[in-house]
Amino acid sequence: MKKPAFLLRLAAALLVPAAMLCSCEDDISGIGNSFASGEVVIERDSSFTVTGKTVLYPDFDARSSVKLVGALNVPEYGSMRASFLSQMLASTQLGIPDSIGVERVDSMKMIVSVRRTALTGDSLAPQQLRIYRLNKQLPAGENFVSDPSQYYSKSDLIGQRSYTLSMLGRSDSLYKKSTFIEIPVPMSLDFARQVFNDYRSNPAVFQWPQSFNEYFKGIYVEPSFGRSCVANVSTVAARMYYHRRALRQVKEDTTYVTKLVNVPDSVTVFSTAPEVTTVNHLDISFSDGLISRIDAGENIIVTPTGYNIDIRFPLPELLKRYQESDKAMTVLDNLLFTVPAEEIKNDYGITTAPYMLMVKTSELQEFFSKNKAPDGETSFWSTYDPVKGEYQFDSMRKYLLNAIEKGEELQESDYHFTLVPISTIIQYRTIGYNQTEPFVAACTPYLEAPSMTLMHIDRAKVLLTFSRQKIN
């Protein structure tokens, strides 16, 4: 049967767009179709194992702004005796009016200042310290003094003082206002007046640290009694006391009269400072109990000098896990490392290290000698979290990305690290709108106080997070 002409024309009209549609589909990429029918999968893998061992690390840089003095004998820790040698920085001007003569100088004292919270042990325990005047320049390039007696003699004693580091007996108002405990150590009046005259007759001596260090080479501060407390000294300052004459209203019998009286005053003439050399001298003997625990395989970090932990980080296993995925469709999101830790119980307030550095073992010495800071590539840092009982190191994503790029050139030194406590200078940087993050601008080995940290390396967690395109 012959079809009507209008039906043929309609069929032809419908075939044209159909043919055009088929042609367009031939030009569509297969990749586009796959992505359109796929999904993004976020994978988290924490199946990696970290191993470690405690290692003795007796060498440390004893130069620091930290100044420890005192002695401890703790069954869980051992015995420690801390002393320090330090240069001093002079005030460039005497700060006493020219109208006052040397006869008005009454005394001089070395004021040893300790922050109220900067001590370990029993604050009520009686202590005694001695201060000696150095007779030899401290070596500028040395980071350790094996024998302090090379720099002073017993005849160079400036003074000694018994003390406690307790605020008991102080009024409530004074207790709230007092940030520091001051230990005044009397010096001779002859020396005080000599310093006064030298300021007046030869002021150039006090203008520069080098000339002043020739004039007064420094001090050695040592504990001479007590075994229950170690203090972190903030400053030692030589303070000169004098009096001036002034008119004051004075009560005589029932009336007030104006009289010329002595008004006491004081001025600091020189003190310790971060700009000058300070070297700690530490005699530490660890207890048999602590050594036995370490020998039995416990991972314990001890400061100020003693034991660190060397670890093997599972970098080869991380790379293998990454390579098992479709690398072309995988994005590395993050790599986090967390180590559970706790303090070792004791009755002297010895706690965990507040900050921990993780640095490649091959770069450990250079890290501190060149005053480096954690860079997030070969060195990382963490603050101890007492609530969670752990150290979580900052993101190691860049470290893993570098290893992925390195590929077959990976060396064993790339995944061997040392965990070591540090003191830090923390600053903040902006990472977004009204958002900041902390970073370590500078750090040194931790010397502020004795510490013991039990690290549970066997329970350490390495969490790898990456996302990939899953194809249907």
C-alpha positions, 0 to 999 in steps of 0.5 A: 500500500502506498503511504501518503506523502505527508507521512513520508515527509514527517518520517524524514523530518524526525530522522534528521534530529535523531541522526544529529543526536547520534552524531553528538553522542559519538563526540562525548568523552568516555571520561566525562561519562565515567566521572558523571557516574562515579563518586568520591570516596574518603578513606582513612587507614590507621593500620600502621605500626610504629616501633621505638626504643629509649636511647641515652642522650647525655650530650646537650647544649647547656647554654641557655637563658634557663638557670637551674639551682638546687638539688633533688633526690627522687626514688623514681627519678634519681638524684640531681644537683644543678648549678650555673655560671653566667655573665652579667649585663651592666646598666650603662648609667648608674642611675643615682643623682650626682648630688649623692656621694659614695658615703650614702651607699649603704649596701649591695645585694645579689637578688635571685628571683624565682617565679612562684611556679618555676620549681620542682620539689618541696617549696617548704624545704630549707635550702641554701645557695652560694654565689661566687665571682668568676675569675676567668672568662666563660668560653663563648663557643662552648656549650658545656662546662665540665668543671666549674671550679676552673672559673672561680675559687673558694676565696671568690665567695660573694655571699650565701643565703638560706631560703625556702621557696614558699609564700607561707607567712605572706599576707593575702594581698602580697601573695596575690601581687607577688609573681616572683620569690626574691632571695637577697644575698648580701654583698660586701659594702666595700665592693658596693662603694667600689662599683659606685666610684668606678661608675663615676670615674670610669663610666666607659667600662659599663658601656659595652658588654665586652669591657664590663665582662673584663671588669666583672667576669660573671657569677657561679651560683651553686646549692650548698644545702638541701636535697628537695627542690630545684628552682628555675631562676629568672634573673640574678641582679646586683642591686645597690642600696643608698639613701638620700636626704629629703624633707618629710613631715615627722610626728614628734609627741603630738605634733608634726614637724618638718625635718631632713631625714634619710630616704632609702632607695635602690638601683640595679647596676647589673644583672643576668640577661638573655644577651649574655652567656649562661651555662648550666652545670648538671650532675644527674644520677638516674635511679636503679628503678628508672634504669630497670624500667628502661632496660625492660623495654619501657619507652621513657623520656627524661630531662634535662639530660638523659633519655630520648626515644628513637622511632621507626616511622612506617613510611615504606608501608604508607607509600605502599598503601598509597601506591595500591590506590589509583594514584591518578585519581587519589588526593592525599588529604592528611597524615597525623601521628599521635602518641599516648603518654603519661607522667610517672607517679612521684611525690616531687611534682616531676611531670611530663615534658610540655612540648615534644619535637620529632626530628629526623635522627640524622639531623638532630645535632644540626637542628639545635646547633643551627637554631632551627625550628620545626618545618613540617617536612623533616621535623614536627612538634606537639603540645602535651594534652593532659586531658587526652594523655597524648602528643599529636604532632602537626600535620605530616602531609608535606613529609609524605608528599615529599617521599612520594615524589622521591620514590625509589630514592627513599633511604632508611634515614628518611623514616628514622626519627628522635623524640626529644622534649623542647622549650618553645617560642610560639607565635601565631599566623593567619590562615583564614578570616579571623583564624590563626594557628600556632607555630614554633618560631624557635626552640631549644632542648628542654631544660626548665625542669626535670621531667619524666614522660612514659611514651606508649609507642606500641599504641601510637596511631598513624592516621592516613586520610586520602580521597579517591574517585570511585568508578562505577 
